[in-house]
Amino acid sequence: MTFKRSNNPGEDIKRGLEMPQKRRQLIAESPADIPVAVYGVNRLAASLHPGTLKAKITDKQPVGVDCWKITLKSLREDGSFPFFRAGQFVTLSSEVHDSFISRPYSIASSPKQARDGRLEIIVQKKGVFSSWLIDEARSGSIITVSEPSGDFCHDDIRDRGHVLAVAGGSGVTPFISMMKAIREGSEDFRLTLVYGVRTREHLLIDPADYQDERISIVPVLSDQQAEGYYNGFINADILSQFIEQDSSVFMCGPDAMYDFVTHELNKLGVTRIRRERNCVTDRRVDREEIYRLTVHIRDEVYALTARNDETVITALERAGIPAVVRCRSGVCGFCHSRLISGEYYLKPEDDFRRQADRKFGYIHPCCCYPLSDMEIEIPIFDL
């Protein structure tokens, strides 16, 4: 409530003194319902960062020898998946038998396909969750999907206008998304894909499907000789034919390929390489030990066991506890949890904690192995 200034100062004082009474009267006459308003910025934030969402499996198709392309449909009200950059990943979660398991998968869709409600991933039949997706999950099955994450994507400031992409097996998935994005116009760079597989039957893509003046695909067969294909491993001789003076190098595939190709790139003077990190796996131990693990999730307390050869996150999943996790490689920090007591083992190359987390006793359960009884406090998983 406002009023215009009067030429009579005394009148202004009188009206000002009457203002509180008039406000109380207006408040008393107003309806009891509280007005609800959702600001546009809040709607945008919820759309871009929903945390998790539900999606339905709509299609499963075999590709290559031991991989399947799985298509998901968003169950959000607008039918879309959150925006992402080509090369990022999502984490899928579901109850599998008596466990609650999560695994990250690179996105094979383009950003436009995701906006239209179609998200594709490529799953290699390896591990409990991937085998469940391929063998047991059916069309119509509903699973939890995280918002997209990761920095394995082209950045105009950080990266060059030409990307030399090196892929092995199902590691081609993020580059499929990049090639689709280039063709649809949501990404603007040139990409040369050097793609290594065992035989032609193991190829997950048909190069003819991605013909574009900005895209080149170079298949390399390690176990087969065929006309039009390179034979052997991806080595310096092959890479030297396609790397440019002003190229960014991206690599995605198994650890053995990382070690070999990095050595070959070093021969060419290339040391700056962007690698998509693989999930932390079980640890080799001389003797298996079993420890007690006490877990606090807000007001709930869980007691379970954990082996010294498995990560803490694996123990949580095995016990059926919905645990916050995304990358499973220690990089994203999404699963950071407070260590109350206990000892753990962490490989130095998997320690991506912030300095503050180290100082105040936080760990990433996805890459820590118990060395004693442990007690931790983990964040709540938003299903």
Contacts in CASP RR format, 6 or more apart in sequence:
PFRMAT RR
TARGET T0000
AUTHOR 0000-0000-0000
METHOD contacts of the structure
MODEL  1
MTFKRSNNPGEDIKRGLEMPQKRRQLIAESPADIPVAVYGVNRLAASLHP
GTLKAKITDKQPVGVDCWKITLKSLREDGSFPFFRAGQFVTLSSEVHDSF
ISRPYSIASSPKQARDGRLEIIVQKKGVFSSWLIDEARSGSIITVSEPSG
DFCHDDIRDRGHVLAVAGGSGVTPFISMMKAIREGSEDFRLTLVYGVRTR
EHLLIDPADYQDERISIVPVLSDQQAEGYYNGFINADILSQFIEQDSSVF
MCGPDAMYDFVTHELNKLGVTRIRRERNCVTDRRVDREEIYRLTVHIRDE
VYALTARNDETVITALERAGIPAVVRCRSGVCGFCHSRLISGEYYLKPED
DFRRQADRKFGYIHPCCCYPLSDMEIEIPIFDL
1 19 0 8 1.000
1 22 0 8 1.000
1 23 0 8 1.000
1 26 0 8 1.000
3 15 0 8 1.000
3 16 0 8 1.000
3 19 0 8 1.000
5 12 0 8 1.000
6 12 0 8 1.000
6 15 0 8 1.000
47 78 0 8 1.000
47 80 0 8 1.000
47 82 0 8 1.000
47 83 0 8 1.000
48 82 0 8 1.000
48 83 0 8 1.000
48 147 0 8 1.000
49 82 0 8 1.000
49 147 0 8 1.000
50 76 0 8 1.000
50 82 0 8 1.000
50 147 0 8 1.000
51 146 0 8 1.000
51 147 0 8 1.000
51 382 0 8 1.000
52 93 0 8 1.000
52 144 0 8 1.000
52 145 0 8 1.000
52 146 0 8 1.000
52 147 0 8 1.000
52 382 0 8 1.000
52 383 0 8 1.000
53 74 0 8 1.000
53 75 0 8 1.000
53 76 0 8 1.000
53 81 0 8 1.000
53 82 0 8 1.000
53 144 0 8 1.000
53 145 0 8 1.000
53 147 0 8 1.000
54 75 0 8 1.000
54 76 0 8 1.000
54 142 0 8 1.000
54 143 0 8 1.000
54 144 0 8 1.000
54 145 0 8 1.000
55 72 0 8 1.000
55 73 0 8 1.000
55 74 0 8 1.000
55 75 0 8 1.000
55 81 0 8 1.000
55 119 0 8 1.000
55 142 0 8 1.000
55 143 0 8 1.000
55 144 0 8 1.000
55 145 0 8 1.000
56 72 0 8 1.000
56 73 0 8 1.000
56 75 0 8 1.000
56 140 0 8 1.000
56 141 0 8 1.000
56 142 0 8 1.000
57 70 0 8 1.000
57 71 0 8 1.000
57 72 0 8 1.000
57 73 0 8 1.000
57 137 0 8 1.000
57 138 0 8 1.000
57 139 0 8 1.000
57 140 0 8 1.000
57 141 0 8 1.000
57 142 0 8 1.000
57 143 0 8 1.000
58 71 0 8 1.000
58 72 0 8 1.000
58 73 0 8 1.000
58 139 0 8 1.000
58 140 0 8 1.000
59 69 0 8 1.000
59 70 0 8 1.000
59 71 0 8 1.000
59 139 0 8 1.000
60 68 0 8 1.000
60 69 0 8 1.000
60 70 0 8 1.000
60 71 0 8 1.000
60 134 0 8 1.000
60 137 0 8 1.000
60 139 0 8 1.000
61 68 0 8 1.000
61 69 0 8 1.000
61 71 0 8 1.000
62 68 0 8 1.000
62 69 0 8 1.000
63 69 0 8 1.000
63 122 0 8 1.000
63 204 0 8 1.000
64 201 0 8 1.000
64 202 0 8 1.000
64 203 0 8 1.000
64 204 0 8 1.000
65 201 0 8 1.000
65 202 0 8 1.000
66 124 0 8 1.000
66 125 0 8 1.000
66 126 0 8 1.000
67 122 0 8 1.000
67 123 0 8 1.000
67 124 0 8 1.000
67 125 0 8 1.000
67 170 0 8 1.000
67 204 0 8 1.000
68 122 0 8 1.000
68 123 0 8 1.000
68 125 0 8 1.000
68 133 0 8 1.000
68 134 0 8 1.000
69 108 0 8 1.000
69 120 0 8 1.000
69 121 0 8 1.000
69 122 0 8 1.000
69 123 0 8 1.000
70 120 0 8 1.000
70 121 0 8 1.000
70 122 0 8 1.000
70 123 0 8 1.000
70 133 0 8 1.000
71 118 0 8 1.000
71 119 0 8 1.000
71 120 0 8 1.000
72 81 0 8 1.000
72 118 0 8 1.000
72 119 0 8 1.000
72 120 0 8 1.000
72 121 0 8 1.000
72 143 0 8 1.000
72 145 0 8 1.000
73 79 0 8 1.000
73 117 0 8 1.000
73 118 0 8 1.000
73 119 0 8 1.000
74 80 0 8 1.000
74 81 0 8 1.000
74 117 0 8 1.000
74 119 0 8 1.000
74 145 0 8 1.000
75 142 0 8 1.000
79 117 0 8 1.000
80 114 0 8 1.000
80 115 0 8 1.000
80 116 0 8 1.000
80 117 0 8 1.000
81 114 0 8 1.000
81 115 0 8 1.000
81 117 0 8 1.000
81 119 0 8 1.000
81 145 0 8 1.000
81 148 0 8 1.000
82 114 0 8 1.000
82 147 0 8 1.000
82 148 0 8 1.000
83 111 0 8 1.000
83 114 0 8 1.000
83 115 0 8 1.000
83 148 0 8 1.000
84 90 0 8 1.000
84 107 0 8 1.000
84 111 0 8 1.000
84 114 0 8 1.000
84 148 0 8 1.000
85 111 0 8 1.000
85 148 0 8 1.000
85 153 0 8 1.000
85 154 0 8 1.000
86 107 0 8 1.000
86 110 0 8 1.000
86 111 0 8 1.000
86 153 0 8 1.000
86 154 0 8 1.000
86 174 0 8 1.000
86 177 0 8 1.000
86 178 0 8 1.000
86 180 0 8 1.000
86 181 0 8 1.000
86 186 0 8 1.000
86 187 0 8 1.000
87 106 0 8 1.000
87 107 0 8 1.000
87 150 0 8 1.000
87 152 0 8 1.000
87 153 0 8 1.000
87 174 0 8 1.000
87 175 0 8 1.000
87 177 0 8 1.000
87 178 0 8 1.000
88 106 0 8 1.000
88 107 0 8 1.000
88 148 0 8 1.000
88 149 0 8 1.000
88 150 0 8 1.000
88 151 0 8 1.000
88 152 0 8 1.000
88 153 0 8 1.000
88 174 0 8 1.000
89 104 0 8 1.000
89 105 0 8 1.000
89 106 0 8 1.000
89 107 0 8 1.000
89 148 0 8 1.000
89 149 0 8 1.000
89 150 0 8 1.000
89 152 0 8 1.000
89 174 0 8 1.000
89 327 0 8 1.000
90 104 0 8 1.000
90 105 0 8 1.000
90 107 0 8 1.000
90 119 0 8 1.000
90 121 0 8 1.000
90 145 0 8 1.000
90 146 0 8 1.000
90 147 0 8 1.000
90 148 0 8 1.000
90 149 0 8 1.000
91 102 0 8 1.000
91 103 0 8 1.000
91 104 0 8 1.000
91 105 0 8 1.000
91 145 0 8 1.000
91 146 0 8 1.000
91 149 0 8 1.000
91 325 0 8 1.000
91 326 0 8 1.000
91 327 0 8 1.000
92 102 0 8 1.000
92 103 0 8 1.000
92 104 0 8 1.000
92 105 0 8 1.000
92 121 0 8 1.000
92 129 0 8 1.000
92 133 0 8 1.000
92 143 0 8 1.000
92 144 0 8 1.000
92 145 0 8 1.000
92 146 0 8 1.000
93 100 0 8 1.000
93 101 0 8 1.000
93 102 0 8 1.000
93 143 0 8 1.000
93 144 0 8 1.000
93 145 0 8 1.000
93 146 0 8 1.000
93 322 0 8 1.000
93 381 0 8 1.000
94 100 0 8 1.000
94 101 0 8 1.000
94 129 0 8 1.000
94 132 0 8 1.000
94 137 0 8 1.000
94 141 0 8 1.000
94 143 0 8 1.000
94 144 0 8 1.000
95 101 0 8 1.000
95 320 0 8 1.000
96 128 0 8 1.000
96 129 0 8 1.000
96 132 0 8 1.000
98 320 0 8 1.000
99 128 0 8 1.000
99 317 0 8 1.000
99 318 0 8 1.000
99 319 0 8 1.000
99 320 0 8 1.000
100 317 0 8 1.000
100 320 0 8 1.000
100 321 0 8 1.000
100 322 0 8 1.000
100 323 0 8 1.000
101 128 0 8 1.000
101 129 0 8 1.000
101 132 0 8 1.000
101 317 0 8 1.000
102 129 0 8 1.000
102 317 0 8 1.000
102 323 0 8 1.000
102 325 0 8 1.000
102 326 0 8 1.000
102 328 0 8 1.000
103 129 0 8 1.000
103 130 0 8 1.000
103 279 0 8 1.000
103 328 0 8 1.000
104 149 0 8 1.000
104 279 0 8 1.000
104 326 0 8 1.000
104 327 0 8 1.000
104 328 0 8 1.000
105 121 0 8 1.000
105 122 0 8 1.000
105 123 0 8 1.000
105 173 0 8 1.000
106 121 0 8 1.000
106 122 0 8 1.000
106 152 0 8 1.000
106 171 0 8 1.000
106 173 0 8 1.000
106 174 0 8 1.000
106 177 0 8 1.000
106 252 0 8 1.000
106 276 0 8 1.000
107 114 0 8 1.000
107 119 0 8 1.000
107 120 0 8 1.000
107 121 0 8 1.000
107 148 0 8 1.000
107 173 0 8 1.000
107 174 0 8 1.000
107 177 0 8 1.000
108 120 0 8 1.000
108 121 0 8 1.000
108 122 0 8 1.000
108 173 0 8 1.000
108 176 0 8 1.000
108 177 0 8 1.000
109 118 0 8 1.000
109 119 0 8 1.000
109 120 0 8 1.000
109 177 0 8 1.000
109 180 0 8 1.000
110 177 0 8 1.000
110 180 0 8 1.000
110 181 0 8 1.000
110 183 0 8 1.000
110 184 0 8 1.000
110 186 0 8 1.000
111 181 0 8 1.000
111 184 0 8 1.000
111 186 0 8 1.000
112 184 0 8 1.000
112 186 0 8 1.000
113 119 0 8 1.000
113 120 0 8 1.000
113 180 0 8 1.000
119 145 0 8 1.000
121 173 0 8 1.000
122 170 0 8 1.000
122 172 0 8 1.000
122 173 0 8 1.000
122 176 0 8 1.000
122 204 0 8 1.000
123 130 0 8 1.000
123 133 0 8 1.000
123 134 0 8 1.000
123 170 0 8 1.000
124 130 0 8 1.000
124 169 0 8 1.000
124 170 0 8 1.000
125 131 0 8 1.000
125 134 0 8 1.000
125 135 0 8 1.000
137 143 0 8 1.000
144 383 0 8 1.000
146 326 0 8 1.000
149 326 0 8 1.000
149 327 0 8 1.000
149 332 0 8 1.000
149 334 0 8 1.000
150 327 0 8 1.000
150 331 0 8 1.000
150 332 0 8 1.000
152 174 0 8 1.000
152 250 0 8 1.000
152 252 0 8 1.000
152 274 0 8 1.000
152 276 0 8 1.000
153 174 0 8 1.000
153 178 0 8 1.000
154 163 0 8 1.000
154 178 0 8 1.000
154 187 0 8 1.000
154 189 0 8 1.000
154 248 0 8 1.000
159 189 0 8 1.000
159 248 0 8 1.000
159 274 0 8 1.000
160 189 0 8 1.000
160 246 0 8 1.000
160 247 0 8 1.000
160 248 0 8 1.000
161 189 0 8 1.000
161 190 0 8 1.000
161 246 0 8 1.000
161 248 0 8 1.000
162 189 0 8 1.000
162 190 0 8 1.000
162 191 0 8 1.000
162 192 0 8 1.000
162 244 0 8 1.000
162 246 0 8 1.000
162 247 0 8 1.000
162 248 0 8 1.000
163 178 0 8 1.000
163 189 0 8 1.000
163 190 0 8 1.000
163 191 0 8 1.000
163 192 0 8 1.000
163 247 0 8 1.000
163 248 0 8 1.000
163 249 0 8 1.000
163 250 0 8 1.000
164 192 0 8 1.000
164 194 0 8 1.000
164 239 0 8 1.000
164 242 0 8 1.000
164 243 0 8 1.000
164 244 0 8 1.000
164 247 0 8 1.000
164 248 0 8 1.000
164 249 0 8 1.000
164 250 0 8 1.000
165 175 0 8 1.000
165 178 0 8 1.000
165 191 0 8 1.000
165 192 0 8 1.000
165 193 0 8 1.000
165 194 0 8 1.000
165 250 0 8 1.000
165 251 0 8 1.000
165 252 0 8 1.000
166 194 0 8 1.000
166 234 0 8 1.000
166 239 0 8 1.000
166 249 0 8 1.000
166 250 0 8 1.000
166 251 0 8 1.000
166 252 0 8 1.000
166 257 0 8 1.000
166 261 0 8 1.000
167 175 0 8 1.000
167 193 0 8 1.000
167 194 0 8 1.000
167 195 0 8 1.000
167 196 0 8 1.000
167 251 0 8 1.000
167 252 0 8 1.000
167 253 0 8 1.000
168 195 0 8 1.000
168 196 0 8 1.000
168 197 0 8 1.000
168 252 0 8 1.000
168 253 0 8 1.000
168 254 0 8 1.000
168 257 0 8 1.000
169 195 0 8 1.000
169 196 0 8 1.000
169 197 0 8 1.000
169 202 0 8 1.000
169 204 0 8 1.000
169 253 0 8 1.000
169 254 0 8 1.000
170 204 0 8 1.000
170 253 0 8 1.000
171 252 0 8 1.000
171 253 0 8 1.000
171 276 0 8 1.000
172 193 0 8 1.000
172 195 0 8 1.000
172 204 0 8 1.000
172 205 0 8 1.000
172 252 0 8 1.000
173 204 0 8 1.000
173 252 0 8 1.000
174 252 0 8 1.000
174 276 0 8 1.000
175 191 0 8 1.000
175 193 0 8 1.000
175 195 0 8 1.000
175 250 0 8 1.000
175 252 0 8 1.000
176 204 0 8 1.000
176 205 0 8 1.000
178 187 0 8 1.000
178 191 0 8 1.000
179 191 0 8 1.000
179 193 0 8 1.000
179 210 0 8 1.000
179 212 0 8 1.000
179 215 0 8 1.000
180 210 0 8 1.000
181 187 0 8 1.000
182 188 0 8 1.000
182 189 0 8 1.000
182 191 0 8 1.000
182 212 0 8 1.000
182 214 0 8 1.000
182 215 0 8 1.000
183 210 0 8 1.000
183 212 0 8 1.000
183 215 0 8 1.000
189 214 0 8 1.000
190 214 0 8 1.000
190 215 0 8 1.000
191 214 0 8 1.000
191 215 0 8 1.000
191 216 0 8 1.000
192 215 0 8 1.000
192 216 0 8 1.000
192 217 0 8 1.000
192 218 0 8 1.000
192 242 0 8 1.000
193 215 0 8 1.000
193 216 0 8 1.000
193 217 0 8 1.000
193 218 0 8 1.000
194 218 0 8 1.000
194 220 0 8 1.000
194 234 0 8 1.000
194 238 0 8 1.000
194 239 0 8 1.000
194 242 0 8 1.000
195 203 0 8 1.000
195 205 0 8 1.000
195 217 0 8 1.000
195 218 0 8 1.000
195 219 0 8 1.000
195 220 0 8 1.000
196 219 0 8 1.000
196 220 0 8 1.000
196 221 0 8 1.000
196 222 0 8 1.000
196 234 0 8 1.000
197 203 0 8 1.000
197 204 0 8 1.000
197 219 0 8 1.000
197 220 0 8 1.000
197 221 0 8 1.000
197 222 0 8 1.000
198 221 0 8 1.000
198 222 0 8 1.000
198 223 0 8 1.000
198 224 0 8 1.000
199 221 0 8 1.000
199 223 0 8 1.000
199 224 0 8 1.000
200 219 0 8 1.000
200 221 0 8 1.000
200 224 0 8 1.000
200 226 0 8 1.000
200 229 0 8 1.000
203 219 0 8 1.000
205 217 0 8 1.000
207 217 0 8 1.000
207 219 0 8 1.000
210 217 0 8 1.000
216 242 0 8 1.000
218 230 0 8 1.000
218 238 0 8 1.000
218 242 0 8 1.000
219 229 0 8 1.000
219 230 0 8 1.000
220 229 0 8 1.000
220 230 0 8 1.000
220 231 0 8 1.000
220 232 0 8 1.000
220 233 0 8 1.000
220 234 0 8 1.000
220 238 0 8 1.000
221 229 0 8 1.000
221 230 0 8 1.000
221 231 0 8 1.000
221 232 0 8 1.000
222 231 0 8 1.000
222 232 0 8 1.000
222 233 0 8 1.000
224 231 0 8 1.000
225 231 0 8 1.000
230 238 0 8 1.000
233 260 0 8 1.000
234 257 0 8 1.000
234 260 0 8 1.000
234 261 0 8 1.000
234 264 0 8 1.000
235 264 0 8 1.000
236 264 0 8 1.000
236 265 0 8 1.000
236 267 0 8 1.000
236 268 0 8 1.000
239 261 0 8 1.000
239 264 0 8 1.000
239 265 0 8 1.000
239 268 0 8 1.000
240 268 0 8 1.000
243 249 0 8 1.000
243 268 0 8 1.000
243 270 0 8 1.000
248 272 0 8 1.000
248 274 0 8 1.000
249 265 0 8 1.000
249 270 0 8 1.000
249 272 0 8 1.000
249 273 0 8 1.000
249 274 0 8 1.000
250 273 0 8 1.000
250 274 0 8 1.000
250 275 0 8 1.000
250 276 0 8 1.000
251 257 0 8 1.000
251 258 0 8 1.000
251 261 0 8 1.000
251 262 0 8 1.000
251 273 0 8 1.000
251 274 0 8 1.000
251 275 0 8 1.000
251 276 0 8 1.000
252 275 0 8 1.000
252 276 0 8 1.000
253 276 0 8 1.000
253 278 0 8 1.000
254 278 0 8 1.000
255 278 0 8 1.000
258 275 0 8 1.000
262 273 0 8 1.000
265 271 0 8 1.000
265 273 0 8 1.000
277 327 0 8 1.000
277 329 0 8 1.000
277 330 0 8 1.000
277 331 0 8 1.000
278 329 0 8 1.000
279 327 0 8 1.000
279 328 0 8 1.000
279 329 0 8 1.000
279 366 0 8 1.000
280 311 0 8 1.000
280 328 0 8 1.000
280 329 0 8 1.000
280 330 0 8 1.000
280 347 0 8 1.000
280 350 0 8 1.000
280 366 0 8 1.000
280 367 0 8 1.000
282 309 0 8 1.000
282 310 0 8 1.000
282 311 0 8 1.000
282 314 0 8 1.000
283 308 0 8 1.000
283 309 0 8 1.000
283 310 0 8 1.000
283 345 0 8 1.000
283 369 0 8 1.000
284 309 0 8 1.000
285 308 0 8 1.000
285 309 0 8 1.000
288 307 0 8 1.000
288 308 0 8 1.000
288 309 0 8 1.000
289 307 0 8 1.000
289 308 0 8 1.000
290 305 0 8 1.000
290 306 0 8 1.000
290 307 0 8 1.000
290 308 0 8 1.000
291 305 0 8 1.000
291 306 0 8 1.000
291 307 0 8 1.000
291 308 0 8 1.000
291 370 0 8 1.000
291 371 0 8 1.000
291 372 0 8 1.000
291 373 0 8 1.000
291 374 0 8 1.000
292 303 0 8 1.000
292 304 0 8 1.000
292 305 0 8 1.000
292 306 0 8 1.000
292 373 0 8 1.000
292 374 0 8 1.000
293 303 0 8 1.000
293 304 0 8 1.000
293 305 0 8 1.000
293 306 0 8 1.000
293 312 0 8 1.000
293 315 0 8 1.000
293 316 0 8 1.000
293 370 0 8 1.000
293 373 0 8 1.000
293 374 0 8 1.000
293 375 0 8 1.000
293 376 0 8 1.000
294 301 0 8 1.000
294 302 0 8 1.000
294 303 0 8 1.000
294 340 0 8 1.000
294 373 0 8 1.000
294 374 0 8 1.000
294 375 0 8 1.000
294 376 0 8 1.000
295 301 0 8 1.000
295 302 0 8 1.000
295 303 0 8 1.000
295 304 0 8 1.000
295 316 0 8 1.000
295 321 0 8 1.000
295 375 0 8 1.000
295 376 0 8 1.000
295 377 0 8 1.000
295 378 0 8 1.000
296 340 0 8 1.000
296 375 0 8 1.000
296 376 0 8 1.000
296 377 0 8 1.000
296 378 0 8 1.000
297 321 0 8 1.000
297 377 0 8 1.000
297 378 0 8 1.000
297 379 0 8 1.000
297 380 0 8 1.000
298 380 0 8 1.000
302 319 0 8 1.000
302 321 0 8 1.000
304 315 0 8 1.000
304 316 0 8 1.000
304 318 0 8 1.000
304 319 0 8 1.000
304 321 0 8 1.000
305 315 0 8 1.000
306 312 0 8 1.000
306 315 0 8 1.000
306 370 0 8 1.000
306 374 0 8 1.000
307 315 0 8 1.000
307 370 0 8 1.000
308 345 0 8 1.000
308 369 0 8 1.000
308 370 0 8 1.000
308 371 0 8 1.000
309 369 0 8 1.000
310 318 0 8 1.000
310 369 0 8 1.000
311 365 0 8 1.000
311 366 0 8 1.000
311 367 0 8 1.000
311 368 0 8 1.000
311 369 0 8 1.000
312 344 0 8 1.000
312 363 0 8 1.000
312 365 0 8 1.000
312 366 0 8 1.000
312 368 0 8 1.000
312 369 0 8 1.000
312 370 0 8 1.000
312 374 0 8 1.000
312 376 0 8 1.000
313 323 0 8 1.000
313 325 0 8 1.000
313 328 0 8 1.000
313 335 0 8 1.000
313 365 0 8 1.000
313 366 0 8 1.000
315 370 0 8 1.000
316 323 0 8 1.000
316 365 0 8 1.000
316 378 0 8 1.000
317 323 0 8 1.000
322 381 0 8 1.000
322 383 0 8 1.000
323 335 0 8 1.000
323 365 0 8 1.000
323 378 0 8 1.000
323 381 0 8 1.000
324 334 0 8 1.000
324 335 0 8 1.000
324 378 0 8 1.000
324 379 0 8 1.000
324 380 0 8 1.000
324 381 0 8 1.000
325 334 0 8 1.000
325 335 0 8 1.000
325 365 0 8 1.000
325 366 0 8 1.000
326 332 0 8 1.000
326 333 0 8 1.000
326 334 0 8 1.000
326 335 0 8 1.000
327 333 0 8 1.000
327 334 0 8 1.000
327 366 0 8 1.000
328 366 0 8 1.000
328 367 0 8 1.000
329 350 0 8 1.000
329 366 0 8 1.000
329 367 0 8 1.000
330 350 0 8 1.000
330 351 0 8 1.000
330 352 0 8 1.000
330 364 0 8 1.000
330 366 0 8 1.000
330 367 0 8 1.000
331 352 0 8 1.000
333 352 0 8 1.000
333 353 0 8 1.000
333 364 0 8 1.000
335 364 0 8 1.000
335 365 0 8 1.000
335 366 0 8 1.000
335 378 0 8 1.000
335 379 0 8 1.000
336 353 0 8 1.000
336 357 0 8 1.000
336 362 0 8 1.000
336 363 0 8 1.000
336 364 0 8 1.000
336 379 0 8 1.000
337 362 0 8 1.000
337 363 0 8 1.000
337 364 0 8 1.000
337 365 0 8 1.000
337 376 0 8 1.000
337 377 0 8 1.000
337 378 0 8 1.000
337 379 0 8 1.000
338 360 0 8 1.000
338 361 0 8 1.000
338 362 0 8 1.000
338 376 0 8 1.000
338 377 0 8 1.000
339 361 0 8 1.000
339 362 0 8 1.000
339 363 0 8 1.000
339 374 0 8 1.000
339 375 0 8 1.000
339 376 0 8 1.000
340 375 0 8 1.000
340 376 0 8 1.000
340 377 0 8 1.000
341 373 0 8 1.000
341 374 0 8 1.000
341 375 0 8 1.000
342 370 0 8 1.000
342 371 0 8 1.000
342 372 0 8 1.000
342 373 0 8 1.000
342 374 0 8 1.000
342 375 0 8 1.000
343 370 0 8 1.000
343 371 0 8 1.000
343 372 0 8 1.000
343 374 0 8 1.000
344 363 0 8 1.000
344 368 0 8 1.000
344 369 0 8 1.000
344 370 0 8 1.000
344 371 0 8 1.000
344 374 0 8 1.000
345 368 0 8 1.000
345 369 0 8 1.000
345 370 0 8 1.000
345 371 0 8 1.000
346 363 0 8 1.000
346 367 0 8 1.000
346 368 0 8 1.000
346 369 0 8 1.000
347 367 0 8 1.000
350 367 0 8 1.000
351 367 0 8 1.000
352 364 0 8 1.000
353 362 0 8 1.000
353 363 0 8 1.000
353 364 0 8 1.000
357 363 0 8 1.000
363 376 0 8 1.000
365 376 0 8 1.000
365 378 0 8 1.000
END
